[in-house]
Amino acid sequence: MARPWSTARPSSSLPSADRIQVSVRESGDGHIADVSVRGRVTTTHTVRVSREELGRYGGGDVAQLVKRSFEFLLAREDNTSILNEFDLSTIERYFPEYAREFGRS
């Protein structure tokens, strides 16, 4: 437990499995992921993942890709700074290194 004078943020030390919750549903040409992130404030986000983006950023399980993407974002900014709704490829516009870390060769 943090001491009253501590500036530590105990909720940010939660393992990502406890901090980031992702549920995915199919939609049109891809998927929609509903994401909840616990921090000082719990935030919710809607992420659209097209089939093209899924292939470009790693393929496989959509929920795992979105969860890893949020881990990437949370290493760079607070959950309250993450857009409420966005396409997965939007991350690359703000963080060009996302494509290098998640892109397929």
Backbone hydrogen bonds, N-H to C=O, Kabsch-Sander energy under -0.5 kcal/mol:
donor,donor_aa,acceptor,acceptor_aa,energy
6,S,3,R,-2.0
12,S,9,R,-1.3
13,S,9,R,-0.5
13,S,10,P,-1.3
14,L,11,S,-1.2
18,D,15,P,-1.6
19,R,15,P,-2.0
20,I,16,S,-3.0
21,Q,19,R,-0.5
21,Q,36,S,-2.6
23,S,34,D,-2.3
25,R,32,I,-2.3
27,S,30,G,-2.6
30,G,27,S,-1.6
31,H,49,V,-2.8
32,I,25,R,-2.9
33,A,47,V,-3.1
34,D,23,S,-3.1
34,D,32,I,-0.5
35,V,33,A,-0.6
35,V,45,H,-3.0
36,S,21,Q,-2.4
37,V,43,T,-2.7
38,R,19,R,-2.6
43,T,37,V,-2.5
45,H,35,V,-2.7
46,T,84,N,-2.6
47,V,33,A,-2.8
48,R,86,F,-2.3
49,V,31,H,-2.9
50,S,48,R,-0.5
51,R,29,D,-2.0
54,L,50,S,-2.4
55,G,51,R,-2.2
56,R,52,E,-2.5
57,Y,53,E,-2.7
58,G,55,G,-0.7
59,G,54,L,-4.3
65,L,61,D,-2.1
66,V,62,V,-2.7
67,K,63,A,-2.5
68,R,64,Q,-2.7
69,S,65,L,-2.1
70,F,66,V,-2.2
71,E,67,K,-2.2
72,F,68,R,-2.2
73,L,69,S,-2.3
74,L,70,F,-3.1
75,A,71,E,-1.2
76,R,73,L,-1.9
77,E,73,L,-1.9
81,S,78,D,-1.8
82,I,78,D,-0.5
82,I,79,N,-0.9
86,F,46,T,-2.2
88,L,48,R,-2.5
90,T,87,D,-2.0
91,I,88,L,-1.5
92,E,89,S,-0.7
93,R,89,S,-0.7
93,R,90,T,-0.9
94,Y,90,T,-1.2
95,F,91,I,-2.8
98,Y,95,F,-2.4
99,A,96,P,-0.9
100,R,96,P,-0.7
101,E,97,E,-2.2
102,F,98,Y,-2.7
103,G,99,A,-2.4
104,R,56,R,-1.8
